[in-house]
Amino acid sequence: MPTKKKILGAAAASLMAVTMLTTSIVADEPYEGYQYDWWGDPVPSQTGYMVDRVVDGIDLGEGTRYNSNEQLQAISDQVGETVEKVTDVGAMLDPMDLFIDTETEKLYIVDSGNDRIIITDTDLSPNVTIMDYFYNPETGQYETLNGPRGIFVFHDSDAEDQNEETKIYIADYENGRVLAVYEDGTIFQQYTKPSSEFYDDEVTFQPNKVVVDVAGNVYVNIKSITDGAVMFAPDGTFSSYYGANRVEQTAQAIANKFWKTILDREAAQNFIQNVPMEFSNFDIDKEGFIYTVTESKSATTDVFKKLNPAGENVFIKLGYSELIFGDMATYYYQNANYGSRISDVDVDEDGVIRLLDYRNGRIFEYTDECDLLFIYGGTGNQKGLFNTPSAVEAYQNIVYVLDQRKSSITTFKRTEFGDIVHEAMDLYTDGKYEEARGPWNEVLARDSNYWFAYIGLGNAEMSQGNYETAMDYFYMNSRGGYNRAFKQFRMQFVRDNFNWFIIIIVAVIVVIVALKMVYKKLKKKKAGGTQ
């Protein structure tokens, strides 16, 4: 028979387990913030964001199809069953992508498993529009999606018809096309597999993501090709491939390159053909630069790129291309790689960059110069943690993260600490280093491990000509900043002591001339005494 002590112990353990489980469900901040210091070591740090809400399809309530009653009747006749105007949104299934239209403040959700687009607002209000039937004027029929994976909304200010200003581009994965529709659901263009002259017939054309530039050119991400994005003109004709990654410089690649230089063409063809890795996602900023990310766990080259209209990675010239993005440390356990796998990128209206780590469920926030600001999120079942994060978007200080497996959207809002950092960063980015001094000091008062604040204060001292003090702030935090401060300090030291340098130089010259004269006299005197 179990003793009373054992029974009480088991009861206490059960109570503790239930308490821990309950806590994990309702915890608002289930993770500790951290940063990386200059040496790449993780250090505790205040988090810049806290969990706000978790919303799923059921929370969104009822949805209204955007189709008119006449259209719904035609759809019902076509499919052979009644299609209602109003329907419950219900649970989402494998949602794959988010898009925020900053002009209308609408939030678009690609509900891939249910073959539909859900449209709400940035407040995630239960006022939802459902897009699942699209009218094709060429056939007079209504078409549906099949496993859509990406979406992009483009506003054409030159459109003659107001109803045609808003253009929605959907990466219709299983249907092998990008479907372009107006806001009323009318199809106006389809972007499909290019001819064999430009595209290998044996390679599938399954659009994963899509972006559109200001000229209306359409860029399609296909995970099965390594030549970059497939670029189409607005009229649907193939233009070119855009922004391919570089080849990973592995030992095998270097060896192949060596042998190909000394062997004839026939022998060289027997070597393994090294090809670049395909990028997995992209975004475009308001200036037209396209940002790409490569998710592969073995990728070390071009994990994150910023491409100009010519498809050139501008990060290479700026020296950012070889930086480590995501977690700096990669560790292995039971033959598994637990380094970051960056699967999505978002660039908000202020130029702040956010990278989504698919493997570890984290969001890494950077400045437009790739300086790390915050890390938040993680994997797990708690509020604010993720199972399979698939997309990240941000708008007006709120960050939205879509979880494919949980079929929910988690929103993060800035903490007071995050607001102070961004206030300082805004001033810093505008070159107002002295005005940023106060916020940076406040940041360090709250978190002495926030190393970027030292760089901000170093620039503030630089702007005031206090180069020696700036060197103290830059030391151990920024080699580039320290070198700039030291160069200015050296020039300032020379200017301040220029007169003394001249006096010393003249004195040295006089002493040398005098010594030479004395030496000559002594030499003559010695020579005269020996005769």
VEXNUVO-514868 format. One line per field, with one value per residue (C-alpha): residue number from 1; residue in one letter; x, y, z. Coordinates in nm, 2 decimals, padded with zeros to 4 digits. Layout:
# residues N
torvo NUM_...;
lumdo A_...;
east X_...;
north Y_...;
up Z_...;
//
This chain:
# residues 531
torvo 1_2_3_4_5_6_7_8_9_10_11_12_13_14_15_16_17_18_19_20_21_22_23_24_25_26_27_28_29_30_31_32_33_34_35_36_37_38_39_40_41_42_43_44_45_46_47_48_49_50_51_52_53_54_55_56_57_58_59_60_61_62_63_64_65_66_67_68_69_70_71_72_73_74_75_76_77_78_79_80_81_82_83_84_85_86_87_88_89_90_91_92_93_94_95_96_97_98_99_100_101_102_103_104_105_106_107_108_109_110_111_112_113_114_115_116_117_118_119_120_121_122_123_124_125_126_127_128_129_130_131_132_133_134_135_136_137_138_139_140_141_142_143_144_145_146_147_148_149_150_151_152_153_154_155_156_157_158_159_160_161_162_163_164_165_166_167_168_169_170_171_172_173_174_175_176_177_178_179_180_181_182_183_184_185_186_187_188_189_190_191_192_193_194_195_196_197_198_199_200_201_202_203_204_205_206_207_208_209_210_211_212_213_214_215_216_217_218_219_220_221_222_223_224_225_226_227_228_229_230_231_232_233_234_235_236_237_238_239_240_241_242_243_244_245_246_247_248_249_250_251_252_253_254_255_256_257_258_259_260_261_262_263_264_265_266_267_268_269_270_271_272_273_274_275_276_277_278_279_280_281_282_283_284_285_286_287_288_289_290_291_292_293_294_295_296_297_298_299_300_301_302_303_304_305_306_307_308_309_310_311_312_313_314_315_316_317_318_319_320_321_322_323_324_325_326_327_328_329_330_331_332_333_334_335_336_337_338_339_340_341_342_343_344_345_346_347_348_349_350_351_352_353_354_355_356_357_358_359_360_361_362_363_364_365_366_367_368_369_370_371_372_373_374_375_376_377_378_379_380_381_382_383_384_385_386_387_388_389_390_391_392_393_394_395_396_397_398_399_400_401_402_403_404_405_406_407_408_409_410_411_412_413_414_415_416_417_418_419_420_421_422_423_424_425_426_427_428_429_430_431_432_433_434_435_436_437_438_439_440_441_442_443_444_445_446_447_448_449_450_451_452_453_454_455_456_457_458_459_460_461_462_463_464_465_466_467_468_469_470_471_472_473_474_475_476_477_478_479_480_481_482_483_484_485_486_487_488_489_490_491_492_493_494_495_496_497_498_499_500_501_502_503_504_505_506_507_508_509_510_511_512_513_514_515_516_517_518_519_520_521_522_523_524_525_526_527_528_529_530_531;
lumdo M_P_T_K_K_K_I_L_G_A_A_A_A_S_L_M_A_V_T_M_L_T_T_S_I_V_A_D_E_P_Y_E_G_Y_Q_Y_D_W_W_G_D_P_V_P_S_Q_T_G_Y_M_V_D_R_V_V_D_G_I_D_L_G_E_G_T_R_Y_N_S_N_E_Q_L_Q_A_I_S_D_Q_V_G_E_T_V_E_K_V_T_D_V_G_A_M_L_D_P_M_D_L_F_I_D_T_E_T_E_K_L_Y_I_V_D_S_G_N_D_R_I_I_I_T_D_T_D_L_S_P_N_V_T_I_M_D_Y_F_Y_N_P_E_T_G_Q_Y_E_T_L_N_G_P_R_G_I_F_V_F_H_D_S_D_A_E_D_Q_N_E_E_T_K_I_Y_I_A_D_Y_E_N_G_R_V_L_A_V_Y_E_D_G_T_I_F_Q_Q_Y_T_K_P_S_S_E_F_Y_D_D_E_V_T_F_Q_P_N_K_V_V_V_D_V_A_G_N_V_Y_V_N_I_K_S_I_T_D_G_A_V_M_F_A_P_D_G_T_F_S_S_Y_Y_G_A_N_R_V_E_Q_T_A_Q_A_I_A_N_K_F_W_K_T_I_L_D_R_E_A_A_Q_N_F_I_Q_N_V_P_M_E_F_S_N_F_D_I_D_K_E_G_F_I_Y_T_V_T_E_S_K_S_A_T_T_D_V_F_K_K_L_N_P_A_G_E_N_V_F_I_K_L_G_Y_S_E_L_I_F_G_D_M_A_T_Y_Y_Y_Q_N_A_N_Y_G_S_R_I_S_D_V_D_V_D_E_D_G_V_I_R_L_L_D_Y_R_N_G_R_I_F_E_Y_T_D_E_C_D_L_L_F_I_Y_G_G_T_G_N_Q_K_G_L_F_N_T_P_S_A_V_E_A_Y_Q_N_I_V_Y_V_L_D_Q_R_K_S_S_I_T_T_F_K_R_T_E_F_G_D_I_V_H_E_A_M_D_L_Y_T_D_G_K_Y_E_E_A_R_G_P_W_N_E_V_L_A_R_D_S_N_Y_W_F_A_Y_I_G_L_G_N_A_E_M_S_Q_G_N_Y_E_T_A_M_D_Y_F_Y_M_N_S_R_G_G_Y_N_R_A_F_K_Q_F_R_M_Q_F_V_R_D_N_F_N_W_F_I_I_I_I_V_A_V_I_V_V_I_V_A_L_K_M_V_Y_K_K_L_K_K_K_K_A_G_G_T_Q;
east 00.00_00.14_00.22_00.05_00.38_00.40_00.03_00.09_00.41_00.23_-00.06_00.19_00.37_00.05_-00.06_00.27_00.25_-00.10_00.01_00.31_00.08_-00.17_00.11_00.25_-00.09_-00.15_00.20_00.23_00.61_00.73_01.09_01.38_01.52_01.88_02.13_02.47_02.78_03.06_03.23_02.91_02.83_02.46_02.40_02.07_01.89_01.55_01.30_01.17_00.84_00.58_00.29_-00.03_-00.29_-00.33_-00.61_-00.73_-01.00_-01.27_-01.20_-01.26_-01.63_-01.84_-01.70_-01.87_-01.79_-01.70_-01.90_-02.24_-02.56_-02.59_-02.23_-02.31_-02.61_-02.39_-02.13_-02.39_-02.52_-02.17_-02.07_-02.41_-02.46_-02.56_-02.28_-02.39_-02.30_-02.22_-02.02_-01.83_-01.46_-01.40_-01.06_-00.78_-00.58_-00.21_-00.21_00.11_00.14_00.05_00.04_-00.04_-00.17_-00.05_-00.27_-00.59_-00.47_-00.61_-00.45_-00.45_-00.42_-00.34_-00.54_-00.37_-00.55_-00.89_-00.80_-00.90_-00.79_-00.91_-00.92_-00.95_-00.79_-00.47_-00.68_-00.78_-01.15_-01.43_-01.53_-01.39_-01.41_-01.36_-01.21_-01.24_-01.42_-01.26_-01.44_-01.25_-01.40_-01.23_-01.42_-01.71_-01.64_-01.55_-01.21_-01.08_-00.73_-00.54_-00.29_-00.20_00.12_00.18_00.01_00.10_-00.12_-00.03_-00.20_-00.19_-00.24_-00.25_-00.55_-00.82_-01.10_-01.11_-01.22_-00.90_-00.66_-00.61_-00.44_-00.40_-00.14_-00.17_00.09_-00.15_00.10_-00.08_-00.24_00.11_00.03_00.03_-00.33_-00.38_-00.72_-00.89_-01.04_-01.38_-01.23_-01.21_-00.91_-00.71_-00.38_-00.23_00.15_00.23_00.53_00.75_00.82_01.09_01.32_01.36_01.24_01.34_01.04_01.13_01.12_00.79_00.65_00.49_00.49_00.58_00.59_00.53_00.62_00.55_00.76_00.64_00.65_00.42_00.69_00.61_00.88_00.79_00.98_01.00_01.17_01.26_01.49_01.83_01.85_01.67_01.32_01.12_01.05_00.75_00.65_00.31_00.15_00.25_00.55_00.87_01.15_01.44_01.57_01.65_01.88_02.03_02.24_02.61_02.76_02.86_03.24_03.27_03.59_03.42_03.34_03.69_03.84_03.61_03.70_04.07_04.04_03.82_04.10_04.35_04.13_03.96_03.59_03.49_03.68_03.55_03.19_03.24_03.27_02.97_02.80_02.79_02.48_02.37_02.09_01.75_01.62_01.29_01.12_01.14_01.00_01.02_01.06_00.91_01.23_01.21_01.49_01.41_01.52_01.57_01.63_01.76_01.62_01.85_02.02_02.35_02.35_02.63_02.63_02.36_02.14_02.01_02.04_01.93_01.90_01.89_01.68_01.97_01.96_02.29_02.34_02.42_02.51_02.84_02.96_02.85_03.03_02.71_02.69_02.91_02.74_02.57_02.20_01.98_02.14_02.52_02.58_02.49_02.49_02.44_02.26_02.19_02.29_02.06_02.16_02.00_02.12_01.88_01.68_01.56_01.23_01.07_01.17_00.97_01.08_00.84_00.75_01.05_01.30_01.33_01.41_01.26_01.38_01.18_01.37_01.16_01.37_01.37_01.06_01.24_01.21_01.53_01.49_01.76_01.82_01.85_02.23_02.19_02.26_02.07_01.80_01.59_01.53_01.19_00.97_01.07_00.93_00.67_00.30_00.30_00.15_00.40_00.59_00.54_00.53_00.57_00.60_00.54_00.52_00.60_00.46_00.48_00.28_00.28_00.48_00.28_00.45_00.22_00.35_00.15_00.19_00.11_00.06_-00.13_-00.33_-00.32_-00.17_00.03_00.08_00.36_00.36_00.65_00.76_00.85_01.22_01.15_01.00_01.30_01.54_01.34_01.32_01.70_01.74_01.52_01.73_02.05_01.93_01.86_02.21_02.09_02.35_02.35_01.97_01.99_02.22_01.94_01.75_02.07_02.16_01.81_01.86_02.19_02.03_01.78_02.01_02.39_02.42_02.26_02.58_02.44_02.37_02.74_02.78_02.50_02.68_03.01_02.86_02.71_03.06_03.20_02.95_03.07_03.44_03.50_03.70_03.89_03.56_03.41_03.70_03.60_03.24_03.35_03.62_03.50_03.17_03.27_03.61_03.50_03.38_03.70_03.91_03.72_03.74_04.11_04.18_04.00_04.17_04.51_04.43_04.29_04.61_04.83_04.63_04.63_05.00_05.11_05.32_05.50_05.57_05.73_05.93_06.05_06.14_06.33_06.51_06.61_06.73_06.93_07.08_07.18_07.34_07.52_07.65_07.77_07.96_08.11_08.20_08.38_08.58_08.69_08.78_08.99_09.16_09.25_09.38_09.60_09.75_09.87_10.06;
north 00.00_00.34_00.56_00.89_01.06_00.91_00.99_01.35_01.37_01.23_01.48_01.77_01.66_01.64_01.98_02.13_01.97_02.10_02.45_02.45_02.34_02.61_02.87_02.76_02.82_03.17_03.31_03.65_03.66_03.30_03.38_03.58_03.85_03.82_04.00_03.93_04.12_04.23_03.89_03.70_03.57_03.58_03.80_03.87_04.17_04.34_04.24_04.51_04.34_04.16_03.93_04.11_03.87_03.53_03.51_03.22_03.18_03.10_03.43_03.62_03.51_03.53_03.61_03.77_03.67_03.97_03.83_04.00_03.80_03.76_03.62_03.38_03.25_03.19_03.02_02.80_02.70_02.62_02.41_02.24_02.35_02.67_02.90_03.14_03.50_03.48_03.19_03.11_03.17_02.87_02.72_02.81_02.52_02.54_02.93_03.02_03.39_03.74_04.08_04.42_04.68_05.00_05.22_05.06_04.90_04.56_04.24_03.95_03.59_03.30_03.02_02.76_02.44_02.60_02.74_03.09_03.44_03.60_03.98_04.16_04.47_04.54_04.52_04.17_04.28_04.02_04.20_03.96_03.93_03.59_03.55_03.20_03.23_03.44_03.53_03.47_03.70_03.50_03.18_03.32_03.07_03.11_02.96_02.86_02.84_02.52_02.53_02.91_03.01_03.38_03.71_04.07_04.37_04.65_04.99_05.11_05.49_05.50_05.27_05.42_05.25_05.31_04.95_04.84_05.04_04.76_04.45_04.13_03.88_03.52_03.25_02.97_02.68_02.37_02.53_02.63_03.00_03.35_03.47_03.84_03.98_04.31_04.39_04.26_03.92_03.96_03.78_04.02_03.82_03.48_03.43_03.07_02.86_03.03_02.85_02.58_02.84_03.01_02.75_02.38_02.16_01.91_02.16_02.23_02.58_02.61_02.97_03.00_03.37_03.68_04.05_04.34_04.65_05.00_04.94_04.64_04.38_04.06_03.85_03.49_03.27_02.91_02.68_02.42_02.66_02.81_03.09_03.34_03.47_03.44_03.79_03.87_04.20_04.34_04.18_03.83_03.78_03.63_03.89_03.73_03.56_03.79_03.79_03.43_03.34_03.28_02.93_02.81_02.81_02.46_02.25_02.05_02.36_02.50_02.16_02.14_02.49_02.40_02.08_02.26_02.50_02.23_01.96_01.97_02.03_01.67_01.56_01.86_01.77_01.46_01.67_01.76_02.07_02.32_02.54_02.81_02.74_02.88_03.16_03.08_03.41_03.78_04.13_04.47_04.81_05.14_05.23_04.93_04.72_04.35_04.15_03.78_03.50_03.15_02.89_02.60_02.48_02.43_02.78_03.01_03.24_03.49_03.39_03.75_03.99_04.34_04.36_04.67_04.68_04.52_04.22_04.31_04.25_04.59_04.44_04.32_04.67_04.78_04.49_04.34_04.03_03.81_03.90_03.62_03.66_03.49_03.32_03.35_03.01_02.69_02.37_02.00_01.73_01.38_01.45_01.75_02.11_02.36_02.68_02.94_02.88_03.21_03.16_03.50_03.87_04.18_04.54_04.79_05.15_05.28_05.05_04.82_04.46_04.15_03.80_03.50_03.19_02.89_02.65_02.83_03.04_03.36_03.71_03.89_04.27_04.48_04.83_04.91_04.88_04.53_04.62_04.38_04.55_04.27_03.90_03.77_03.46_03.10_02.75_02.59_02.58_02.89_03.22_03.40_03.08_02.90_02.55_02.62_03.00_03.07_03.45_03.78_04.13_04.46_04.78_05.08_04.91_04.59_04.27_03.99_03.63_03.35_03.00_02.74_02.45_02.64_02.81_03.14_03.49_03.62_03.99_04.16_04.51_04.72_04.75_05.08_04.97_04.90_05.25_05.41_05.21_05.30_05.67_05.67_05.48_05.72_06.01_05.81_05.72_06.09_06.18_06.36_06.20_06.46_06.46_06.08_06.10_06.12_05.81_05.61_05.69_05.58_05.26_05.19_05.28_05.00_04.75_04.78_04.48_04.67_04.72_04.92_05.21_05.25_05.30_05.56_05.75_05.71_05.89_06.16_06.22_06.22_06.48_06.71_06.66_06.45_06.19_06.04_05.99_05.84_05.59_05.47_05.40_05.23_05.02_04.66_04.76_04.88_04.84_05.07_05.34_05.31_05.35_05.66_05.81_05.73_05.89_06.21_06.21_06.18_06.46_06.68_06.61_06.71_07.04_07.13_07.07_07.19_07.48_07.25_07.01_07.29_07.41_07.06_07.00_07.33_07.26_06.91_07.06_07.32_07.06_06.84_07.13_07.24_06.89_06.86_07.19_07.08_06.75_06.92_07.15_06.86_06.67_06.96_07.02_06.65_06.65_06.96_06.81_06.50_06.68;
up 00.00_-00.08_00.22_00.28_00.20_-00.14_-00.21_-00.11_-00.32_-00.63_-00.58_-00.54_-00.86_-01.05_-00.93_-01.03_-01.38_-01.43_-01.31_-01.55_-01.84_-01.76_-01.73_-02.07_-02.23_-02.10_-02.06_-02.24_-02.25_-02.25_-02.37_-02.26_-02.48_-02.60_-02.82_-02.96_-02.85_-03.08_-03.06_-03.16_-02.81_-02.70_-02.40_-02.21_-02.33_-02.29_-02.56_-02.79_-02.85_-02.65_-02.75_-02.82_-02.97_-03.12_-03.38_-03.59_-03.85_-03.60_-03.42_-03.75_-03.74_-04.06_-04.40_-04.70_-05.05_-05.26_-05.55_-05.64_-05.59_-05.97_-05.98_-05.70_-05.89_-06.19_-05.97_-05.81_-06.16_-06.27_-05.97_-05.93_-05.56_-05.38_-05.30_-05.02_-04.99_-04.62_-04.48_-04.16_-04.20_-03.99_-03.92_-04.16_-04.31_-04.39_-04.43_-04.63_-04.67_-04.55_-04.72_-04.58_-04.82_-04.65_-04.87_-04.76_-04.43_-04.55_-04.44_-04.70_-04.58_-04.82_-04.67_-04.89_-04.76_-04.82_-05.16_-05.08_-04.99_-04.66_-04.64_-04.31_-04.17_-03.97_-03.65_-03.74_-03.71_-03.76_-04.08_-04.34_-04.72_-04.88_-05.23_-05.37_-05.71_-05.99_-06.31_-06.64_-06.91_-07.19_-07.10_-06.92_-06.64_-06.27_-06.17_-05.83_-05.67_-05.60_-05.31_-05.34_-05.16_-05.21_-05.27_-05.37_-05.40_-05.65_-05.69_-06.05_-06.04_-06.42_-06.46_-06.66_-06.46_-06.09_-06.04_-06.20_-05.98_-05.73_-05.88_-05.68_-05.78_-05.64_-05.67_-05.76_-05.68_-05.79_-06.09_-06.22_-06.26_-06.11_-06.12_-06.16_-06.07_-06.01_-05.67_-05.80_-05.88_-06.25_-06.40_-06.63_-06.67_-06.61_-06.59_-06.68_-06.78_-07.04_-07.37_-07.39_-07.55_-07.22_-06.96_-06.93_-07.02_-06.76_-06.48_-06.31_-06.30_-05.96_-05.83_-05.46_-05.41_-05.62_-05.61_-05.85_-05.91_-05.98_-06.36_-06.33_-06.39_-06.22_-06.04_-05.96_-05.72_-05.83_-05.58_-05.85_-06.05_-05.96_-06.22_-06.00_-06.01_-06.34_-06.46_-06.67_-06.84_-06.74_-07.05_-06.94_-07.17_-07.03_-06.98_-06.81_-06.50_-06.21_-05.91_-05.91_-05.61_-05.64_-05.63_-05.29_-05.28_-05.13_-05.16_-05.43_-05.63_-05.60_-05.70_-06.01_-06.11_-06.09_-06.30_-06.56_-06.63_-06.72_-06.89_-07.23_-07.26_-07.29_-06.98_-06.78_-06.85_-06.63_-06.32_-06.11_-06.23_-05.94_-05.94_-05.70_-05.45_-05.53_-05.30_-05.12_-05.06_-05.13_-05.07_-05.23_-05.06_-05.16_-05.35_-05.57_-05.42_-05.39_-05.09_-05.11_-04.86_-04.90_-04.66_-04.72_-04.40_-04.58_-04.74_-04.65_-04.95_-05.04_-04.74_-04.75_-05.05_-05.15_-05.53_-05.75_-06.07_-06.26_-06.02_-05.85_-05.48_-05.34_-05.00_-05.17_-05.23_-04.89_-04.72_-04.57_-04.79_-04.57_-04.24_-04.05_-04.05_-03.79_-03.50_-03.51_-03.35_-03.53_-03.33_-03.42_-03.22_-03.33_-03.69_-03.71_-03.79_-03.55_-03.72_-03.85_-04.17_-04.30_-04.49_-04.52_-04.52_-04.46_-04.52_-04.36_-04.46_-04.24_-04.40_-04.10_-04.20_-04.04_-04.11_-04.01_-03.89_-03.99_-03.79_-03.45_-03.49_-03.43_-03.58_-03.63_-03.67_-03.84_-03.95_-04.32_-04.27_-04.13_-03.77_-03.54_-03.32_-03.16_-03.15_-03.04_-03.08_-03.06_-03.10_-02.87_-02.79_-02.56_-02.66_-02.87_-02.98_-03.31_-03.46_-03.83_-03.89_-04.26_-04.30_-04.13_-04.20_-04.01_-04.01_-03.77_-03.49_-03.50_-03.62_-03.77_-03.78_-03.95_-03.82_-04.08_-03.84_-03.57_-03.84_-03.66_-03.67_-03.37_-03.33_-03.14_-03.02_-02.92_-02.55_-02.40_-02.45_-02.81_-02.86_-02.71_-02.94_-03.25_-03.15_-03.12_-03.44_-03.63_-03.52_-03.59_-03.94_-04.01_-03.90_-03.59_-03.37_-03.10_-03.06_-03.04_-02.73_-02.48_-02.61_-02.64_-02.28_-02.17_-02.36_-02.18_-01.84_-01.91_-02.07_-02.06_-02.29_-02.58_-02.77_-03.06_-02.82_-02.77_-03.14_-03.13_-02.85_-03.03_-03.33_-03.11_-02.97_-03.32_-03.43_-03.15_-03.23_-02.91_-03.09_-02.79_-02.61_-02.93_-02.94_-02.59_-02.70_-03.03_-02.86_-02.85_-03.03_-03.38_-03.55_-03.83_-03.59_-03.38_-03.69_-03.81_-03.46_-03.43_-03.77_-03.67_-03.33_-03.50_-03.74_-03.45_-03.24_-03.53_-03.59_-03.22_-03.18_-03.52_-03.38_-03.14_-03.42_-03.63_-03.33_-03.26_-03.62_-03.65_-03.33_-03.45_-03.77_-03.58_-03.35_-03.65_-03.83_-03.52_-03.45_-03.81_-03.78_-03.45_-03.61_-03.90_-03.67_-03.46_-03.77_-03.90_-03.57_-03.55_-03.90_-03.83_-03.52_-03.70_-03.97;
//
